[in-house]
Amino acid sequence: MMKTIQPGQLIYWKGSAAIVLEFKGFQELIVRSVESGKTDIVHLREISLRLPSDINKPRSAHLVAEDKEWNKALERFEIIKPLLSIHHRSAEQVQQVAKKHSKGVATIYRWIKQFEETGLVSSLLRQKRTDSGETKLDKEVEELIGTLIQEEYLQEERKSITKVFNLIKAECKNLDLPVPHQNTVYARVQKLEDKEVLKKRLGAKISKQKHTPTPGKFPGADYPNAVVQIDHTPVDLIIVDELHRLPIGRPYLTISIDVATKMISGFKMTLDPPGSSSAGLCIANAILPKENWLAKRDIEVEWPIYGKMQKIHVDNAKEFHGNMLKRACQQHGIILEFRPKGQPNYGPHVERAFRTFMQETHTLPGTTFSNVKEKLNYNSEGKAVMTLSELELWFTIFLVYCYHHRPHRGINKIPPIKLYMECIFGDKDKPGIGLPAPIEDEETLRLDFTPYIERTIQRQGVEIDYVHYYSDALRKWIGTADDENPTKSKKFIFARDPRDISTIYFFDPDTSRYIPIPYLNTSRPTISLWELKAVKKRLIEENDAYVIDEEVIFRGIKKMREIEAQAIEKTRLSKQQRATEKRKRRMAERRKNWEVEHETTSHKAEVLPNETADELLDDIEPFNDVELY
């Protein structure tokens, strides 16, 4: 089950321990400092569930781990995975798993602790010991902490953790034992099973309500982020380019839908056909908070769903079988599950959502409709007006203002946003599961789900698709020999965002962190991978024998943009000329109609003066035959 935040839980804010008192919507919490007792309202992004000393530990060691080491970490994860998913595990269940795999119970608990602290499988990689010479907690103190937690904290009187710590401190002084740090006591409380804590402090009924899943039609989709479905489709709309607003074709839409609540947890629109890149960017968008995304677009309505999903359900398309996606999901403890063949009922949630969204696009200028029969003689390219970024904005607004707030037939006509709120915060009949744990290193997570390339580092830096990159951060790695074959150069990992390839991200093996690496020639314009592929294709079509290098590519980019600029200028002048001719025709038609009307009016005006009013009335006889009633 995903990590969540609940009232009464220990968190860390500004380097100090605090207790969550209550929620203030989806973004803020009311917390009380353990040390000072002061109450504050804090933003969800400002807190951590881990000790401050753990936050800056390497986060992406999965990229450089040897296959043997990584497979060992995966083996450990597979052993503890059943315990992680049930969340309300008991000591007996842990013992059963330990016995089944011939491991010590303490080892299983240690692996669970390591994974739950970070949510990363790389935390299960074998680490070199760094605690030599450190003093461990006195055994008597450890036993005293355990006893007082059981006798004082796990009781119906529901004493606070602070109160229990004060009792432990007083007892240690009475027994002349060293007083443990308050964070040590809070860490012990955090290790307690959630089900056990609720049962002893709030009663068996509430504990059962909290931990009994609500059966759904889709296996395992019992709460938000338990299961999401991801798929792609071409959008029924022609879009135009950002610079010259010329038609460039149909984009592709990738969406992630939360099966339990029908909330759209993330999406990505691209010009390239579906691939691991669009799938990874969609997953990152689904996991990360949307607050900044909405603020940049001046959207004030909330899009509250975020957090690591437990399982991603996909079809068997090749883009979901790539190594990048596989390792990234493994690293973050996400199960990548493929749709069983011959069972179409496993994929209708995302497909129904696509139908809903495409119906909306059929009202936009430039729509291609669903088929030729519907389209008739509609000129989709001629009517196209939206750029990719404008379509993204339109789609975002549709999601947060309309789709999430409309009654949904798949969830008993409850709006997705309402069901999501009920699941998170609870209602009078059932407590909520709590807010998803904050993502502590958003940039690293995004890059983990970004396609990466392996390259050697030379004196001029790195070359990828004829484009050169360099930074002083690469200097120490120039000419590094391969570990297994010293006669060859070592290859390093570089993540590349296809939307902007002016910067790549070097994964430093020493720090297990990403470092941005810009163009070697920083005067080069920012381009996308789509533009790079387009210019390479054009260069090859123009001359098969063309020697392609970086200079040629950027000359090609410049030439293409000049051609586009000329095309848009010609289009503008042509439209202007057509508009001028249209105005001239309208003026000519109006003048002609005015002359005809003027002739008719003049003729009538000449007839009237020949007869006086008295003469016109001479032929009128009185109503002698009219009878009055």
Secondary structure, DSSP 4 states (H G I P E B T S, - for coil): ---EE-TT-EEEETTEEEEEEEEETTTEEEEEETTT--EEEEEGGGEESS-HHHHTS-S-GGGTS-HHHHHHHHHHHHHHHHHHHHSS--HHHHHHHHHHTT--HHHHHHHHHHHHHH--GGGGS------TTPPPPPHHHHHHHHHHIIIIISSTT---HHHHHHHHHHHHHHTT-PPPPHHHHHHHHHTS-HHHHHHHHH-HHHHHHHHSPPP-SSTT--STTSEEEEEEEE-SB-EE-TTT--EEE--EEEEEEETTT--EEEEEEESSPS-HHHHHHHHHHHHS-SHHHHHHTT--S-----S--SEEEE-S-GGGG-HHHHHHHHHTT-EEEEPPTT-GGGSHHHHHHHHHHHHHHTTSTTB--SSHHHHTT--HHHH---BHHHHHHHHHHIIIIIGGGS-BGGGTTB-HHHHHHHHHHB-SSSB---EEPP-S-HHHHHHHTS-EEEE--BTTBEEETTEEE--GGGGGGTTPBPSS-TTSBPPEEEEE-TT-TTEEEEEETTTTEEEEEEBSSTTSPP--HHHHHHHHHHHHHH-TT----HHHHHHHHHHHHHHHHHHHHHHHHHHHHHHHHHHHHHHHHHHHHHHHHHHHHHHHHHHGGGS-HHHHHTTPPP-TTPPP-
